[in-house]
Amino acid sequence: MKQLRPILVFALIDIKRSFRDKTALFFVFVFPLIFLFVFGGIFGGSNGPSFNVALLNKSDNSFSKEFVKNAQKDDLIKVNKDIKTEADAREKMKRGEVDAIIKLPESFGTVKANQQYPSGQAEIVVDQNSAQAGATLKSIFDAIFNGVNQDLTKAPSPFTAKLTVSKEQGLNQFDYTFSGLLGFTILSLGIFGPTSVFPRMKQQGILRRYHTTTLRVWQYFLANVLSQMFIGVLSVALMFAVALTFFDLNMRGDYFTILVVVLLGTATMFGVGLAIGGWAKNENQAAPLGNLITFPMMFLSGTFFPRFLMPEWLQGISGVLPLTPIVDALRFVVTEGRNLVEIGPELGLTALWLVVIYVIAFKVFRWE
């Protein structure tokens, strides 16, 4: 019991210190939220692809006007209503503000002399870099016009397709990205704080005074780990609150499993920061080493984009990084609803990294 008391005391001291440190508060709470709002703004508003287009109607009949009116209500084709001229449309397409230009000629929607129904051809204009998007848009308009044609001509359709909606609920892009942002939050908490705090405490002589007491290294380590776990849970809870409130996160797993992953992941990542900050004599030593370790994990562990997009050889390398099993476990719980047993391999690899990292941290840690 005597050995546990200093651990709790120093854990409380570290929690209070963290909430007084404006820089630490920024990196722990505000910095991840910035990324959450950025990615949420990009991926949180739509469950599928959409195209920004300029729709130029040179026809003046009722059919073309009704077609434009319906197109402006379509969620898949987002019509820029501010574009009135082809020159303006081409300028915006060159800058990437619109994906394509849809041109309806003067004859679009007119009834020819030998017909009893309106007809016409829409022209889809894209640049050379958007040929694939143009092909997709043409398929969309083909489907729209096929429906219109059947309404006008009532011609029989010998071949048809049937749509069956499965019972499985699909993911949107934000659901997938959010779990990576949780991993980034844990990474920020574990590395950015210790790599600046511990060298500063050494320069101020605080760690030297701790060393003159009966406090042991393992007690000091455990106290800091407990305090970081507590702050990590608060930070992740804030991320979930924002994601559920503003971006309609589809959370499929249970929060207890998330809690276990967050606690284990925070302890592991904090060990990395502890090793760097404990070894470095000052921030000039800690900052470059911290960035050298942080950035590969940030971009190769699946935090911002899927690992399956990488070449196979790079997937093999990224698969053994300490952050990768943490992000994978979070993603499995959030997007697939897996439980603790099902994410056992990820938890096991994280626990293995935890042991390795703290063995290194104990060896390189110095009080001054």
N, C-alpha and C positions, 0 to 999 in steps of 0.2 A: 504493500500500500504506500509506503514511503517513496518508492521508486516511481509510482504512478502520479503522485501529487505534483512534482515539478513539471511533468509532461502536460498535465491539464493547465497548470498555471501559465506555462510558456505558450500553450495553444491559445489561451484567452488573450495573452499579450499580443501574439502575432495577429489575431483577428482584429483587435483594436487598432494595431499599427496599420493593417491593410486598409481599414476604413478611413484612416486619417491621411493615407497616402493618395493624393489626387492622381498621380501617374498610374499607380496600381489599379485604382478604381476605373480609370479610363480603359486600360487594357483588359481588365476582367469583365466589365459590364458594358461599357459604351462601344468599344472597338468591335466586338462580335455583333452587336446590334446594328452597327452601320452596315456590315456585310449582309445581315439578315434582311434589312430593308432594301438594299440594293438588289439582291437576288430575288427577294420576294416581289419587288416591283417588276422584275423581268419575267419571272416564271409563275408568280402567284395569281395572275389575273386570267389565265387561260388554260384549258385542259387539252389544247391541241394547237396545231400550226395555224397561222393566219397570214394573209398577204396584204400589204399596204399598196393600194393601186390608185392611179389617177384615171377617172372615168370621164372621157370626153364624148359628149353626145352632140353630133352635128345634125341629127334628125329632129324634126319638129312635130312628129305625129304622136297620137295618144299612146300607141303601143310602146314606143321608145321611152316616153316619159314614165310610163308605169314600170318599165323594166329598170330604169335608173332608180326609181323610188324604192323598188324591192331590193335592188342591189345595195343600196345605202343602209338597209336594215340587216344585211347579212353579217353574221359574226365571223365567217371564214374569210370573206373579202372585205377588208376595211377600206372604204372609199374616202379619199381625201377631198373634202368638199370645197376646199379653198383654191384648188387648182382649176383654172378656167381655160388656159391656153396650152397648146401642145409644146410651145417653147418653154413655158414654165414647168410643164410635166417632165420634159426631157432633162432640164437642168436639175430638177429634184431627183430624177432617177440616176443621173450621173453622180450625184452626191450620196446616193444610197438611201434617200428619204422615202422613196417609193420603190416597190419591187418591179412594177410593170405599169404599162399604159394600156388601157382598154379603150379602143376607138370604135365608135358607132357611126358609120357613114350616113350620108343624107338619105340613102335608100333603105336604111335599116328600119324594118317595121312597116314598110309600104306594101300595098296589095297590088300585084302586077295584073295586067289585063287578062291573062289566061289563067289566073288563080283566084281562089275564093278565100284565101287566108294570107296574112302578112308573112313576109320572109325577110331575110337579110343575113349578113355575115359580119360578125364582130372581129376586129383585128387586135391581137395581143402583141404588144411590143415590149421586148426585154433587151437588155444589153448582153454582150457575149459572156459575161461572168454569171449570168442568171438564167442560162439555158435550161437547167433542170427545173428551176422554179417556173419558168415559162411553160414547160411541158406539163407540170402539175396543174397550173392554172388552166391550160387548154383542156385537160381532162375534167376539171371542175365545170367549165363552161359547156363542154360536150354533154355532161350529165344534166346541166340546167336546161340546155336546148332540147335534149331528148325528151325531157318532161313536157316542155312547151310544145314540141312537135306532136306528141301523142295527144295533147289536149286539142290541138288545132285540126289534125287530120284524122284522128281516131283509127289510125292504121293498126292492124293486128301485130302483135309482137311474139313471134314464135319462140324466141329465146329470152328468158328473164333471169334475174338474180334475186335471191331472197336474203334478207338481213336477219340474223338471229343474234340477239344480245345475250351474252353469257351471264351467269350469276356472279362471276368474279368481278370485283370492283377494281378498276384500273387505277394506276397512279398518275398524278400529274408531275410535271418537272420539279415543282417546288417541293413536293413530298420527298423526292429523291435527294434534292440538293440540301434540304434542311439537316439531315443526319450528318452530312459532311461538315456543315457549319457548326454542329455540336462538337465534332472532332476538332475543328479549328479553335473553338472556345476552350476546350480542355488543353490544347496545345499552348494557347496564349497564356492561360492561367499557370501552366506548369513551368514554362520556360522564360517568358518575358519578365515575370516578377522576380524570381530568384537571381537571374543573371544581373539584375541591377541592384537588388536589395542587399545581397550578401557582400559584394565588393564594397558597397557604401558603408555597411556596418563594420567591415574590417578597417577601412580608412578612419572611421570615427572611433575605433578602439572598443566598440561594443562587444564584439566576439571575444576579444582578448580578456575582457572583464568576466564574460561568461566562463571562459576557460579556467579562470582562477577559482571558481566555485566547485562544488561537488557534481555539477551537471556533467553528464557523460554525452558522448557524441550521439549514441543511439536514442537517448532521451530527447535530445534537441531535435534530431531528425524526425522522430515520431510526433513530437509536439507540432512541428511545422507541417507535417503531412496531414494531421488531423485538422488543423486550421484551414489548410488549402482544400481539403475535402468539403468542409462546411461551406466555404466560399464558392467552391465549384458547384455544389448543389444549388445554391442560391442563383448563380449565374445561369445555369442550365434551366432552372425553373422559370427565370425571367424570359429566356429564349422561347420556351414552350408557351408561356402566357401570350407573348407577342405573336407567335406563329398561329396559335389557335384563334386569337382575337381578330387579327388583321388579314391573315392569309388562308384561313380555313384549312389548316393542316389536318390531314387524314391520318391520325395516330392509330395504328392497328395493334401494337403491342401493349403490354401493361407497364405501368410506371415503376413498379418495384424492380423489374428487370432492368429498366433504364437506370434506376438508382444504383444498382450493383455495378453496371458497366461504367457509370460516371465516377463512382468512388474508386474502382480499380484503375480506371484510365487516368484519373487525376493523380493518384498516388504514383503511377508509373511515369507520367510526363513530368511531375514535380521532381522525381528522382533525377531526370536529365538536367533540369534547371539547377537542382541542388549540386550535382556534380560539377557543372560549369561554374556556378557562382561560388561554390566551396573551394574550387581550385584556384580561380582567378584572384590576383592580388588587388585589381582595380577594374573599373568598368571598361577601360580601354582594352583589357585582355578579354573580358567576358563577352562584350558585345559582338566582336567579329566571330568568335567561336560559337556563340549562340545562334547567329544568323547562318553560319555554315551548317549547323545541324538542323535548324528549324526549316529553312526554305526547301530542302529536298523532301522532307516529310510533308510540308504544306502542299506541295504540288504533285507529289508522287503517291500519296496515300489515299487518294480519292476524296479529298475534301471539297474541291471545287469542280471536278469533272470525273467521270467514271474511269476506273483503271482499265476496263476492257477496251477502251479506245487506244491504249498504249500498245506498242509492239510487244510481242511475247517475251522477248529477253528483258524488256524494261518492267513488264509485269512481274517477272520472277524476282527482280531486284526489289521492287516496291513492296512485294508481298512479305518481305522479312523486316521491313521498317517497323519500329515500335508503335507508331501511330496507326498503321494499316489495320491490325486486328481490332483496334478500338473503333475506328470508323466503320469497319465491316459489321461489327457487332451492333453498333447503334443503328446502322442502316437495316440490318435484318429485323431488328425489333420494331423500328418505326414503320417500315414499309411492308414487312411480311408477317409481323406479329409473332416472331419466334420467341420461345421461352428460354430459360437459363440452360436447360439440357441441350437444346438445339444449337445454342451458340457456345457450347462447351469448348470446341476447338479454338475459337477466337479468345475466349477467356483464359484458356490454358496457355496460349502463346503470349498473351499480355502478362500473365503471372510469371512466365519464364523470363520475359524481358524485365519485369519488376525486380526479380532476384539479381539478374546480371547487372542492371543499372545501379542498384544500391550497393552491391559489392564494389563496383567502381567508385561510387560516391564516397563510401567509407575510406577507401584507399587514398583518394586524392584530396579529401577535405582537409583544410588547414584553418586554424582559428585566426591567423593574421597574415 
